[in-house]
Amino acid sequence: MISDNAGNYLLDLAKQSIKYYLENGEKMEKPKDYPIELDENLGVFVTLNKNNYLRGCIGYPEPILPAIDATMEVAIAAAVNDPRFPQVTMDEFESLDFEVTVLTKPELIIVAVPDQYFEEIEIGRDGLIIQKGYSRGLLLPQVATENKFGIEEFLEHTCMKAGISADSWMDESCDVYKFQGQIFK
């Protein structure tokens, strides 16, 4: 994964990106001097919380952009484009808690029978992506821990996030992926 220095840099960058966007209505320029390791393509999520409640969360599960660029984009998106919430305002900016999660590449879990997922998934370490047809849901590793989910509940909630029935993870036409996340708060 990335160094603590680079992770903390991304956390500060997420805050700066949101603040600049809220004040100016446009994306700020990418800094010129940043840790070189952030040029690596990585999956990144930015989560905003207010008074211990989710206020926005958007990210790229796949490593499609350099971490530095992905963080700037998803930070702004979490603040102003999460369809579950109204846009963040400048008045509430200071009351937000920021979190950046850097992801490993998602890995398809191959099982012969659904019960094998219980051996392949570790709560607190793994995040999940469940895909069935065009429906896809993702939950970060910390979601299971924060909500005290067991593995079956974690699978069910990821299915529901995808907009499919909670027991879809048992269906052969459903793909389950796991990934790990490095969290910076």
C-alpha positions in Angstrom: 0.0 0.0 0.0 1.2 3.6 0.6 3.2 5.2 3.3 1.6 7.0 6.2 3.1 10.2 4.9 1.4 9.8 1.5 -1.9 8.8 3.1 -1.9 11.8 5.4 -1.0 14.0 2.4 -4.1 12.6 0.6 -6.3 13.3 3.6 -5.1 17.0 3.6 -5.5 17.1 -0.2 -9.2 15.9 0.1 -9.9 18.7 2.6 -8.2 21.3 0.5 -10.0 20.1 -2.7 -13.4 20.3 -1.1 -12.8 23.7 0.5 -11.4 25.2 -2.7 -14.4 23.8 -4.7 -16.9 25.2 -2.2 -15.2 28.6 -2.3 -14.5 28.9 -6.0 -16.9 26.5 -7.8 -14.0 24.8 -9.6 -11.4 22.2 -9.1 -8.1 23.4 -7.8 -4.9 22.7 -9.7 -3.0 19.6 -8.7 -0.1 20.4 -6.4 3.3 20.3 -8.0 5.2 18.7 -5.1 3.6 15.6 -3.7 4.8 12.2 -2.7 5.8 10.4 -5.9 4.1 7.2 -4.8 0.8 8.9 -5.4 1.4 8.7 -9.1 0.4 5.0 -8.8 -3.1 4.1 -10.0 -5.1 3.1 -6.9 -8.7 2.8 -5.9 -9.6 5.6 -3.5 -12.7 6.6 -1.5 -13.4 9.8 0.4 -15.9 9.6 3.2 -17.4 12.6 5.0 -19.0 12.3 8.4 -20.8 14.9 10.4 -21.6 14.3 14.1 -20.8 10.6 13.6 -23.2 10.2 10.7 -22.4 9.7 7.0 -22.5 12.9 5.1 -21.1 11.7 1.8 -19.0 8.9 0.4 -17.8 8.4 -3.2 -14.8 6.7 -4.7 -13.2 4.6 -7.4 -13.1 0.9 -6.5 -10.7 0.2 -9.4 -7.2 1.6 -9.9 -8.1 3.7 -12.9 -6.3 7.0 -12.0 -3.2 8.0 -10.1 -4.1 8.2 -6.4 -3.5 12.0 -6.3 -5.9 12.7 -9.1 -8.5 10.1 -7.9 -8.5 11.7 -4.4 -9.1 15.2 -5.7 -12.0 14.0 -7.9 -13.8 11.8 -5.4 -13.4 14.3 -2.6 -15.4 16.9 -4.5 -17.9 14.3 -5.6 -18.4 13.1 -2.0 -19.1 16.7 -1.0 -21.4 17.8 -3.9 -22.5 14.7 -5.9 -23.5 12.0 -3.5 -27.1 11.5 -4.5 -28.1 10.4 -1.0 -27.3 13.9 0.5 -27.7 17.6 -0.3 -24.4 19.3 -1.2 -22.0 20.2 1.6 -22.1 23.9 2.3 -19.2 26.1 3.4 -21.0 26.7 6.7 -20.8 23.0 7.6 -17.3 22.4 6.2 -15.5 22.9 9.6 -17.8 20.4 11.3 -17.0 17.5 8.9 -14.7 14.6 9.7 -12.7 13.4 6.7 -11.6 9.9 5.8 -9.6 8.6 2.8 -9.5 4.9 2.1 -6.9 3.6 -0.4 -7.9 0.3 -1.9 -6.1 -2.8 -3.1 -7.2 -4.1 -6.5 -10.5 -6.1 -6.1 -10.0 -9.8 -6.3 -12.8 -12.2 -7.5 -13.5 -14.8 -4.8 -13.9 -18.1 -6.5 -16.0 -20.7 -4.6 -17.6 -24.0 -5.4 -20.4 -23.4 -2.9 -21.6 -20.2 -1.2 -20.6 -21.5 2.3 -17.0 -21.1 1.2 -17.3 -17.3 1.4 -17.2 -17.7 5.2 -13.6 -19.0 4.8 -12.5 -16.4 2.3 -13.8 -13.1 3.9 -12.3 -11.6 7.0 -14.3 -8.9 8.9 -12.2 -5.9 9.6 -9.7 -6.6 6.8 -11.8 -7.1 3.7 -14.3 -4.9 1.9 -16.7 -6.3 -0.6 -18.0 -5.7 -4.1 -21.0 -7.7 -5.2 -22.1 -7.7 -8.9 -25.0 -9.3 -10.5 -25.7 -8.3 -14.1 -25.6 -4.5 -14.2 -26.2 -4.1 -10.4 -23.1 -3.5 -8.3 -22.6 -2.6 -4.7 -19.6 -1.9 -2.6 -19.0 -1.6 1.1 -15.6 -0.6 2.6 -13.9 -2.8 5.2 -14.7 -0.4 8.0 -18.5 -0.7 7.4 -18.6 -4.2 8.7 -16.6 -3.3 11.8 -18.6 -0.1 12.5 -21.9 -1.9 12.2 -20.8 -5.1 14.0 -21.7 -7.2 10.9 -20.9 -10.9 10.7 -19.8 -12.2 7.3 -23.3 -13.2 6.3 -24.7 -9.8 7.2 -21.9 -8.1 5.4 -22.7 -10.1 2.2 -26.4 -9.3 2.6 -25.8 -5.6 3.1 -23.5 -5.4 0.1 -26.2 -7.1 -2.0 -28.8 -4.5 -0.7 -26.3 -1.7 -1.6 -26.3 -3.2 -5.1 -30.1 -3.0 -5.2 -30.5 -6.8 -5.4 -32.1 -9.2 -2.9 -30.1 -9.8 0.3 -29.5 -13.4 -0.5 -28.2 -12.9 -4.0 -24.7 -13.7 -2.8 -25.7 -17.3 -2.8 -26.6 -17.2 -6.5 -24.1 -18.6 -9.0 -24.7 -15.6 -11.3 -23.5 -13.2 -8.6 -19.8 -12.3 -8.4 -18.2 -11.5 -5.1 -15.0 -9.6 -4.9 -12.9 -8.7 -1.9 -10.3 -5.9 -1.4 -8.4 -4.3 1.5 -8.4 -0.7 2.5 -5.8 1.5 4.1 -7.7 4.1 6.1 -6.5 7.7 6.9 -8.6 9.9 9.2 
